[in-house]
Amino acid sequence: MNPNPYPHKFEVSISITDYVEKYGPEGKIKAGEKLEGVVECLAGRIHNVRASGQNLRFYYLHGEGTKVQIKAATH
């Protein structure tokens, strides 16, 4: 398959714990805003996927004793 679904190595730019500490405090990112030009690579185990309409997915990523919710729009 291309791309390989099980790559030899996945480069992680930040741990989930550090990600939550960096971006998680209330008011760090205002409601309805997003950070432009910021790309972070996280690794963990997906525990749940929830669809919201045709093009929106929520992924619940767990790792290091913490979790984050990832919103992804599909086209």
URQUIPE-V859602 format. One record per backbone hydrogen bond with DSSP energy under -0.5 kcal/mol. CO is the residue of the C=O (numbers start at 1). NH is the residue of the N-H. If there is no record, write none. Layout:
BEGIN
((CO NH) (CO NH))
END
This chain:
BEGIN
((9 11) (10 12) (15 19) (16 20) (17 21) (18 22) (19 23) (20 24) (25 28) (28 30) (30 33) (34 36) (35 38) (37 39) (40 42) (41 13) (41 14) (45 47) (45 62) (48 60) (50 58) (55 74) (56 52) (57 72) (58 50) (59 61) (59 70) (60 47) (60 48) (60 62) (61 68) (62 45) (63 66) (66 63) (68 61) (70 59) (70 72) (72 57))
END
